[in-house]
Amino acid sequence: MVLMTTLFFLFGAVTNFNGVLMPYLKDVCQLTDLQSSLIPFAFFAAYFLMSLPAGFVLSRIGYQRGIVLGLLVMAAGALLFVPAAEARTFGLFLAGLSLLGAGITLLQVAANPYVSVLGPARQAASRISIVGVANGLGGTLSPLVGGLLLFGSTALLQKQLANLPVAERLNQEAALVKSPYIGLSIFLAALAALFFFVRLPKLESIPADEEAGAADAALLQGRRSALDFRHLVLGVGAIFFYVGVEVGLGDFLIRYGQAQQISQLSPFTQSLVQALNAVTNYGLLLIGQSPLPVDTSNGFTPAIGAVLVASYWFGLMLGRIVGIPLLRSLPDRPLLVGVCAAGAALVLGSIVLHGEAALWLIVLCGLCNSIMWPVIFPLAIKGLGPFTKQGSSYLIMAIVGGALVPLLMGWLATHGGGLRVAFLVPALCYVYLLYYALSGYRVR
């Protein structure tokens, strides 16, 4: 269970680091908003392309070796960042992100069943909650630490190298990304070695006769595929838009803040940034890194934006913790209706407002997103019988929304009127999710 929790912490850390990597590479590689949106696209497209092949690979080599393979694929993707940074080639960065996404997909398909069977069945939900919190913790810490390492060091370099040609300065900035990803690749290789030697329990499958009997009962009702269930099809759309809005808001938050042109931060934001900066610098000192200051006197900067990104993902983690007792004591669907309506209102309010208030409304969307996955997923697979596994695979493939929704936002930001117009996309995503919570979930 400790090993599985470590994996889910890793999932969150690697995935949410893209929110910092996106504006960083936009500057280093001189990209447009549309081009920078290819970063989440390259990462999340792997979920769509690898979900079914991952199941085939695991059936051939087993779950334990599948975890080892997934970690090694991720390590190879992290190592690609070294030549990508040296050549300052955006295509190599995208290739590295694609390998990271492919490795995580393989790990997700392998790790989720293990969490369900590692102990009594009646405690499966609590184990899933534990790894979910670990996932949120990794996703909160990685943009905080990564933002300080990349943007704090970038600010110092820009002062030191102000007189150098732009191309040479950008080459120096690009090199900053090498150390974090070299460290990540070493950690992944060590974790792969650990999983190779440790003894993991065997997974138990559903008896064939029980599965066949359920299949006959479902076929008598004219069901031949999971796609024959309307609520599953609409649920695939719900997962698509949920992941899309979650990733799109997090990854575009720093760019959205830059577009606000905030010259003076509120005392609350300044205090929050300084407090988190002090904590993060203490952690850097413990691992032998020099402390990096964050200047709050010049208004919004990417380093401050990284703190807001971390706050966004912290809200999601906090909402999951609070959601555990809420979902046990209150009906889940009305809660889903409430958070979907609140999410739409927050994004629309942010579009109307300006300055720091617009940013904090987006940060609050993290709370709204927190309970969507644990509510939508069970609603979508309800009543599928023997088609549950097939329906689950379609829902996992729908994570590709994290690739396509940010891409659409990037296109609108570049060609359709700026970031305010682009943020209408997540608002519409929340509207669809509200429809699913009100009507689309019904089993017919």
N, C-alpha and C positions, 0 to 999 in steps of 0.2 A: 504493500500500500504506500510505503514511503517512496519507492521507486516510481510508482504511477503518479503520485502527487508531484514528484519532481518533473515528470514529463509534462504534466498539464501546466505547471509553472512555466516551463520552457515554451509551450505553445503560446501562452499569453505574451511572454516577453518578446519573442521573435516577431509575432504578428503585429503587436502594437508599436514596435519600434519603427514601423513604416510611416507612422504619423510624423516622426522626426526626420526620417530619411528622405521623405518626399520634398519638403522645402529645402533641405540641405543639398540634394542632388539638383534641384531646380536652379540653385545658385551656382554650384560647382560646374555643372554641365551646360549652363545657360539654356534652360528649357522654358517652353511655354507652359501654361496651366494644363493644356491638353496633353502635352508630352509627359509632364510629371505625373499625370493620372495613370500612365502606363505602369507605374510602380505597383499600386495595389492590383492592377489588372494582371500583371505577370505573376503575382503571388497567388491570387485567388482563382485564377483560371485553372491552376493545377488541381483544385478541388473538383472541378467539373471533368477535367481530362483524366484524372487519376483515380477517381472513386471506384469505378468498376474494375479497372486493371489491378487496383490494390487488393480487392477481394479475391481476384484470381491468383495473384502472387501469394497471398496469405494461405490460400487453399493448397498451394504447392509446397511452400517451405515452412508453414506453421507460423503461429503468432509470435513466438519468441524470436525466431530468426527474422521475422518481418520487422520487429521493433529495431533489431540491430541494423538491418538494411536501411530502414528509414533514417536512423541517426547518422549512418555513414553518408547517405545521400545529402542530408542537411549539412554535414561537415564539408562535403565537396562544394556545395553551393556557397558556404561561408568563405571558403578559400578562394573562390572566384573573385571575391571583392578585392583581393590583393592586386592581380593584374588589371582589374577594372580601374582601380584607383591610380595605378602607375600610368596607365594609358589615358585615363580620364575618358573612358569609352562607355557611353550610356548603355549600349547593347550588351556589354559584358555584365554590367550591374543587373540588367533585366534577366540575363541568363542565370546569374547567381540567385536572384529572387525566385525564379521559376523552380530551381532545384530545391530551395528551402521550402517552397510551397508543396512540391511533390513529396518530399520527405515527411512533412507534417501530415499530409493526407494519409500516407501509409501508416504513420504512427497513430493517427486518430482512429482509423478503422481497426487497428489492432488493440489499442489501449482501452477504448470504451467498453468492449465486452469484458475485459479483465476487471475493471472497476466494479462491474455488476456482479461478478461471481466471487470476488475476494471476500467471502464472509457470508453470513446468513442473508437469505433473500429479503427478509423483512427490513434489513438495514441498508439495502442497496441505495435508497434515496439519500440517506445521510452520507454514504460514501461519495455519491455523485455530487452532493453539495460541497463536500470537502475539497474535491479536486476542482470544482467550479470556482471556489474561493481562491485556491492556489493559482488558477488560471488568471483570475482578476488581479491578484497581487503581482504576478509577473508582468501583466499588462500595464499596471500602474507604475511600477518601478522602472521599467526599461525606457519609456520616453523621458522620465525625470533624469535618470543617470545619463542616457544617451544625449539628451538635449544639452546637458552641461558639458559633456565631453566634446561634442561636435561644435555647438554654437558658442560656448564659452571660449574654447580654443580658437575658433574662427575669428571671434572678435579681437583676441590678442594678436593673432597673425595679421589681421587687416591693419592694425596700428603699426606693427613692426615692419610690414612689407608694403606700406602705403606708396612708396616711391618706385616699386618694381612694376614692370609691365603686367597688365591684367592676366594674361595667359600664365605667366610664371607664378603669380599669386594664387590663381585657381589651382594650379598643380600642387602647390604647397597645402592648400585647403583640402584637396582631394585625398591627400595622404593621411589625413586625420582619421579616416574611416577604417584604415587597415588594422590598427591595433585591436579595436573591439571585435572585429570579425575573425581575426586570427585567434584571439582568446576564445571566442565562441566555438570555432572549429576544434580547438584542443579539448574543450569541455565536452563537446559532442562525441569526439573519438573516445575519450575516457569513459563516458557514459555507455557507449556502444560496447566497449570491452567489458564493463560491469554486467550489462544485460546478457552478454554472450556466456559468461561463466555462472551467473546466478541461476538457481533452480526455481522456475515459476510453475504454478499449478496448471494442470490440464483443464481446458475448457470442456464443459459438458454441453452436448447439443440436444435438441428436442427429439424424442424417439420418432423414428420414421413412421410407425403406424399411427401415432397420434397426429402427426403433421398431415399424413395422407387422409385421415378421417376428416380433419378440419377442412382440407382442400375439397373433398367431395361435398361437404355441407355448403361451402361457399359457391361451388360451381352450380349447385341446384338452384341458387338464386340468380344465375345468369352472370356471375362474376368470373371473368377469365384473366383479369390483370388488376393490379393496384390502381391503374389509371381509369378503371371503370367506376371508381369511387369519387364522386364529385368533390367531397370535402377534402380528399387527399390532394386532388389536382389544385384546388384553391389553396390548400395548405403549402404546397410546393411554392406557389406564388408568394405566400406570406413569408416563408423562410427566405426566399430570394430578396424580397424588399426589406425584411428586417435586417439581414446581414448587410445589405447594400446601404441602408441608412446608417447603421452603426459604424461601418467602416468609412463611409463618405464624410460623415460629420467629424470623426476623429482625425482623418487624414487631411482634411481641408481647413481644420481649425486655425492653424498657424497662418496659412495664406489668407484666410478670412480676417484674421486680426491685422495683418499687414495692410489689407485693403481699407480698414477702418481709419488708418492714419491717426492713431492715438498718440498725442504728444505728451500727455500727463496721465499717469496711472492714479487710481484712487488709493487712499491710505491702506484699505483692506488688502488690495491686490499686492501692493508693495510689501506689506508685512508678511503675507503668505509666501511670496517669492523669496524673501530674505530668510524666512524660517526654513523652508524646504531646501534652499541653497546651503544653509548651514548644516543641515542634517546630511545632505548628499555629499558635501565636501568632507564631512567627518568619515563617511564611508569610503571616500576616495583615499583619505589618509591611511585608513586601515589596510588598504591593498597597495600602498606605496605610491599612489598618484598625488601629484601636486594639486592643492586646492585651486578652484577657478571661481572668480567673482562674477556675479551677475549685476549689471548696472541697471537700476530701476529709475534713474533720474531722467532718462531720455525717451520716456514713453515706451510703447510696445516694441519689443524686439523678438526675434525667433527664440532666444533662450527663455524669455518670459512666456512665449507661446507654448514651449515645451512643458512648462509648469501647468498651464491650462489643459493641455492634452492629458497630462498625468491626472489632473483633477477630474477630467471627463471620465477616464477609465476607472478612477477610484470611486466615482459615483456609481458606476455600473457594479463594481465589486460590493460596495456598501449595500446597494439595492438587493443584490443576491443574498447577502447575509440576512437582511431584514425580511426578505421575501420568504425565507424558509418557514418561520412561524406563521406569517401571513397566509401563505398558500395552504397551510394545514388547517387554519381556523376559519378562513373566508373562502367563498366560491371563487375559483380561479378566473372564470370567464369575465365576470363584472370587473375584476381587477385589470384584466387585459383591455377591456373597453376604456377604462379610466386612463391607463398609461398611454394608449394610442391617441386618445383625444388630447391629452396633455402634451404629448410630443408634437402633434400638429400645431397646437396653439403656441408652443415655445418657439418652433422654427419660424412660423409666420410672424410672431412678435419680434423675433430677432431681425427679420428682413425689414420690418417697418422701422425699428429703432436704429440708432447709430452708436458708435463708440464702444466703451467697455461693457455696457449693459447688453448689447447685442451678443457679445462673446459669452457672457455668463449664462445667458439663456440657452445657448448651445451646450455649454458644459452641463447644465441641468438635465439635458436630454439623456445623459448617461444613466441617471436614475430611472427614467422611463423605459430604457432598453433592457434593464436588468432582468425582469421576469418574463420577457417575451419568449425566449427560447424554451424554458421549462414549461410554459403554458401552451404555446403553439404546437410543439412537437407531439405531445400526447393527444391533443385534439385532432391532429392531422392523421394519426395512425389508428385512431379509435375504430374498432369494428372491422379491421382489415383481415383478421383471422390469419390464414396461411400466407397472405400477401403482405404481412407486416414487414418482413425483411426486405421485400422488394420496394415497398413504400418508403422504408427508412433510407434505402440507397438513393431514391429519387430526392428525398429531403436533404441528404448530405450533398448531392450534386447541386442543389439549389443554392449552396453557399457561394456559387459563382456570382451571385448578386454582389458580393464584395468586390468583384472585378469590374462588372458592367455599370453599376450605378455611379461609382466615382468617375469612370470614363465618360459617362454622359455629363456629369457635373463639370468635368474638365473641358469638354467640348463647348458647353454653354458658356463657361467662364471665358473661353478664348474667342469664340465666334458669336455668342448669343447675347452679349450685353453685360458681362462681368459676373462677379461672384454672387451678387444679390439675386440675380436671375437664376444662377446655378443652384442656389439653396432652395428654390421652389421644388426641385426634384425630391429631396428628402421629405418635404412637407407633403407631397403627393404620395410618397411611400407610406407615410403615417395614415393618410386617408384610406388607402387600400387595406392596411392592417386593421383599421377601425371597422371597415366593412366586413372583414373576415371574423372579427370578434363579435360583431352584431348578428351576422347571418351566414357567412360562408362556412363556418365550422360545423353546421348541422349535418348529421348523417342521414342520407336519404336512400 
